[in-house]
């Protein structure tokens, strides 16, 4: 409900309210699933009598027999930048601040802090990766919640069958969708439609896991479907910024922009006001808004990022996040390519290059994940093969792809990445 008692988005009676609360349960179930997977991996490592180790925040070296877990996309590579930024990026929160559920009771996204909205639109204008003007801003607890909210807003309610949600393989794992409105239907390339051809397509570009640049496979113009564009990696440290995106629904997150995964904050730029209202209603129904503390911290972080690239009273020595991250990811990708070439056991996708309107030069793409394929004779499961070498990665079959492929996180701390390169280089 908004400040005047009006309903926000889809009405809550019967099916609508049940669907929202069912998805709350599904999100908790997914968290339990991830924790179970984590403990399964720990037990596997224990059975092989390998000592686990992890560097501290300063990046101290790992023990030689440590198992490195690169299955998840933990962006701890950015810690070095924010440690150097120091107090400039600190957010002080008084005890009396942000006590109300509301930030702007009359606004469409009534829990959105004005400082965050200002900084989000500012960073998009700076980078030129998305059209921020003329779009409604919806904040969520990361893009996972926003993806669910967008599906809830787009799914038809005039049918007794859930609409299919599809994405071209290899795709990010999104198969835990418990709703009467929508269901995971798999590879968009193999999807022949139901509901008279209606579907919701998730377009991830650059793609997770393989870094490919993608467009919608199933055109909404033909009436066959609607698209949600996940653009969380469309930042200059990962890929050339070729033009500002202007899709109906565009998702972004702090974890991929600045590395602040623990802040649990993402946002959607939404063209249609009715869709935006339904997304806000979903967030209200599942978490009653988004933490104001997280919003304040995110606004501070984004302000530091933008300030470094805009003229101001500073002395020109400000740390620049995109420069740091692009330099670091470039170094890592060059090291990985050299290691892969030396072994002859693995391969990587072809490198993508393009003119970047942000850096004003032709640059290569440096994805946040490596999509590694194993060609070694007798190896049918690359994840299991790498586990035997003390490397935990997510298997390709979890992305609708080949088990001979794995997704490897490129964003961990230096000490972990250095061990990855050493171990890959030793595999023949």
Buried (B, 14 or more C-beta within 10 A) or exposed (E): EBEEEEEBBBEBEEBBBEBBEBBEEBBEEBEEEEEEBBEEBBEBBEEEEBEBBBBEEEBEEBEEEBBBBBBBBBBBBBBBBBEEBEEBBEBEEEEEEBEEEEBBEEBBBBBBBEBBBEBBBBBBBBBBBBBBEEBBBBBBBBBBBBBBBBBBBBBBEEBEEBBBBBBBBBBBBBEEBBBBBBBBBBBBEEBEBBBEEBBBBBBBBBBBBBBBBBEBBBEBEEEBBBBBBBBBBBBBBBBBBBEBBEBBBBBBBBBBBBBBBEBBBBBBBBBBEEBBBBBBBBBBBBBEBBBBBBBBBBBBBBBBBBBBBEEEEEEEEBBBBBBBBBEBBBEBBEBBEEBBEBBEBBBBBEEBEBEBBBBEEEBBBBBBBBBBBBEBEEBEBBBEBBBEEBBBBBBBBBBBBBBBBBBBBBBBBBBBBBBBBEBBBEBE
